[in-house]
Amino acid sequence: MDGKQRADIRPGQQVEIVLKKDQPTGRRTRGVVRRILTNSPTHPHGIKVMLEDGQVGRVQAVLDASAPQ
């Protein structure tokens, strides 16, 4: 999954995000979703989330589709 649909993302899932500072390079950071920050059902650049370690960025890939719901 590409992370552009809010319905595809749940807290506890492992994802790859792009941090704001890494947007020019596209460097991805891997982590576990703590909170979903985007309210709209879709976003063309990826749904914004906060990871367990506090980092915030836009989801580029959902790695763990079987996270608890």
N, C-alpha and C positions, 0 to 999 in steps of 0.2 A: 504494500500500500504506500501511496506517495505522501500522505499527511496533509492533503488539502481538504479533506472532509472531516468535520468535527466528530461525526458519528463513529468514525473509524478509530478514534483515540480514546483511551481510558487510563485513569490513574493506575500505576503499577506496571504499565507496559514499558518495554525497552524500545527506545527510539534513537534516531540520529537527528540532531538539530544543527542549524547554522546560527551561531551567535551573531549579534549585531556587528561586533568588531571583525568577524570573519566573513561578512557578506561579500566584500570585494574578491576574496580568494575562493569562497565556497567551502572552506575547511569545515568538516563536520565533527561534532562532539556527540559521543554516545552516552546515554544515561537512562534513568527510569523516571517516568512522568509522576510528579507530585500533584500538580494542578494544571488545568486547562485554562488559559487566560483569554483566548478568543471567544467572544460570545456568538458570533455569526456562524451559521451552519457550514460555510465554506470560506476559504481564503485563497486567492491565486498564488500567494507566495508561501503558503503553509500555515497551519494552525499554530499559534503562539502558545508555548507551554513553559512551565517552570519544572525543572528537574529536581530530584531528591536533594542534590547538593546546592540548590539555590540558583543555578544558572538558568537564564531565560533565553529562548530562541524559537525559531520557527521549524516545525517538523518537516524533514525532508524524506524520511523513511520510517515506517513502523516495522520493527524487527521482531517483536513478540506479539503476534496476533491472538494468542491464547491467554492473555492476562485475565485476572479475576474481574468480574463485572459488578 
